[in-house]
Amino acid sequence: MASTHTAFRGFTLVELSVVLAVALTTMAVALPGYHAQVQKSRTMPVLAELSIASIKMEKALQRDERYGVAGKCAVPDAQVEHFSVHCSLSDDGRGYTLDAVGHGPMEGYQYRTDDKGRQRTISHPNANNAANGALPCWSLEGRSCGA
């Protein structure tokens, strides 16, 4: 006599629910870290641009004894992906400030350097330093200085 019992192959609802729960938990843990890494990678080119512009400004000081003349810096303003870099002179060309201001996905980020070599994070979306003012470094995570 032939068996009338037919075996069904597939997954039960409980098995699918467990797999879905594991996948969602993994995404919930991984996505914030991924987002932070993307923001850091978008920040690095502008910090490099600020460093290069500072070196060019120091070369101008050695060559011309000023960082610029007639209110114009020795380096032009620049656009780096998601950032605008602006230079302003002070003390009749004997001082300068370079600001990098984020736009688009980097809105809320602002970094600065000056003729004294100070590197500061003026604003950062993750900063908890509203009472303390700017961080005295270029901070990628916005909360502290250092490695």
C-alpha positions as a printed NumPy array, in Angstrom:
array([[ 0.   ,  0.   ,  0.   ],
       [ 1.381,  3.408, -0.979],
       [ 1.814,  6.116,  1.595],
       [-0.554,  9.031,  1.279],
       [ 1.591, 11.28 ,  3.452],
       [ 3.302, 13.966,  1.365],
       [ 6.348, 15.734,  2.79 ],
       [ 6.371, 19.483,  2.233],
       [ 9.693, 21.195,  1.873],
       [10.264, 24.78 ,  2.912],
       [10.644, 27.003,  5.921],
       [ 8.231, 27.436,  8.742],
       [ 7.005, 30.845,  9.799],
       [ 9.069, 30.594, 13.   ],
       [12.27 , 29.915, 11.047],
       [11.63 , 32.857,  8.723],
       [10.867, 35.095, 11.705],
       [14.158, 34.157, 13.399],
       [16.179, 34.849, 10.234],
       [14.413, 38.184,  9.767],
       [15.047, 39.153, 13.416],
       [18.757, 38.327, 13.102],
       [19.058, 40.306,  9.853],
       [17.282, 43.364, 11.287],
       [19.396, 43.289, 14.449],
       [22.582, 43.101, 12.38 ],
       [21.463, 46.073, 10.288],
       [20.522, 48.094, 13.379],
       [24.024, 47.578, 14.78 ],
       [25.959, 48.026, 11.517],
       [24.232, 51.01 ,  9.868],
       [25.172, 53.729, 12.398],
       [28.82 , 52.666, 12.241],
       [28.717, 52.625,  8.468],
       [27.174, 56.11 ,  8.39 ],
       [29.9  , 57.437, 10.726],
       [32.62 , 55.97 ,  8.488],
       [31.073, 57.546,  5.38 ],
       [31.005, 60.965,  7.099],
       [34.651, 60.58 ,  8.156],
       [35.666, 59.657,  4.617],
       [33.912, 62.775,  3.306],
       [35.774, 64.922,  5.848],
       [39.322, 63.781,  5.083],
       [39.701, 65.558,  1.679],
       [38.77 , 68.95 ,  3.133],
       [41.163, 68.559,  6.047],
       [43.896, 67.75 ,  3.544],
       [42.914, 70.861,  1.562],
       [43.153, 73.01 ,  4.701],
       [46.626, 71.611,  5.397],
       [47.822, 72.227,  1.844],
       [46.386, 75.756,  1.82 ],
       [48.156, 76.484,  5.134],
       [51.471, 75.415,  3.636],
       [50.871, 77.649,  0.613],
       [50.024, 80.558,  2.907],
       [53.293, 80.076,  4.819],
       [55.217, 80.042,  1.538],
       [53.525, 83.316,  0.583],
       [54.55 , 84.816,  3.927],
       [58.175, 83.84 ,  3.328],
       [58.103, 85.172, -0.232],
       [56.071, 88.381,  0.216],
       [56.173, 88.981,  3.985],
       [52.359, 88.868,  3.899],
       [49.716, 86.161,  3.578],
       [48.049, 88.228,  0.876],
       [47.534, 91.741, -0.376],
       [44.608, 94.082, -0.934],
       [42.335, 91.875,  1.152],
       [42.969, 88.805, -1.031],
       [44.622, 85.696,  0.358],
       [47.579, 84.107, -1.389],
       [45.387, 81.033, -1.952],
       [42.022, 81.272, -3.675],
       [38.808, 80.022, -2.129],
       [38.161, 76.412, -3.064],
       [35.39 , 73.877, -3.412],
       [36.047, 70.386, -2.093],
       [33.285, 67.815, -2.425],
       [30.599, 68.741,  0.15 ],
       [32.687, 71.678,  1.507],
       [33.498, 75.3  ,  0.675],
       [36.916, 76.582,  1.774],
       [37.228, 80.322,  2.385],
       [40.275, 82.363,  3.366],
       [40.14 , 85.722,  5.114],
       [43.026, 88.032,  6.008],
       [43.586, 89.951,  9.218],
       [46.131, 92.435, 10.537],
       [46.845, 93.959,  7.116],
       [47.782, 90.579,  5.606],
       [49.905, 89.42 ,  8.543],
       [47.278, 86.951,  9.691],
       [44.728, 84.647,  8.093],
       [41.906, 82.264,  8.829],
       [40.904, 79.341,  6.618],
       [37.377, 78.015,  7.12 ],
       [35.869, 74.862,  5.633],
       [32.074, 74.855,  5.809],
       [30.08 , 71.759,  4.918],
       [27.01 , 71.706,  2.71 ],
       [24.661, 69.026,  1.436],
       [25.232, 65.792,  3.378],
       [27.982, 67.542,  5.375],
       [25.755, 70.415,  6.562],
       [26.677, 71.379, 10.113],
       [30.396, 70.608,  9.8  ],
       [32.892, 73.475, 10.04 ],
       [36.651, 73.284, 10.446],
       [39.18 , 76.125, 10.829],
       [42.901, 76.788, 10.834],
       [44.832, 80.027, 11.091],
       [48.246, 81.67 , 10.865],
       [49.09 , 80.448, 14.398],
       [48.656, 76.82 , 13.279],
       [45.57 , 76.276, 15.428],
       [43.26 , 73.593, 14.094],
       [39.706, 73.766, 15.403],
       [36.392, 72.043, 14.913],
       [33.96 , 74.957, 14.951],
       [30.819, 72.87 , 14.562],
       [29.997, 69.19 , 14.151],
       [26.574, 67.481, 14.239],
       [27.769, 65.056, 16.933],
       [29.367, 67.722, 19.133],
       [28.369, 67.944, 22.753],
       [30.453, 71.059, 23.258],
       [27.95 , 73.909, 22.904],
       [28.928, 75.319, 26.303],
       [32.653, 74.873, 25.704],
       [32.862, 76.4  , 22.228],
       [34.97 , 74.947, 19.438],
       [37.156, 71.888, 19.936],
       [40.888, 72.725, 19.771],
       [41.529, 70.166, 17.037],
       [40.084, 68.776, 13.833],
       [37.755, 66.154, 15.27 ],
       [36.277, 63.551, 12.945],
       [33.706, 62.317, 15.446],
       [32.966, 65.744, 16.945],
       [33.22 , 64.753, 20.587],
       [36.914, 64.818, 21.47 ],
       [40.457, 65.378, 20.299],
       [43.025, 62.649, 19.929],
       [43.435, 59.363, 18.149]])
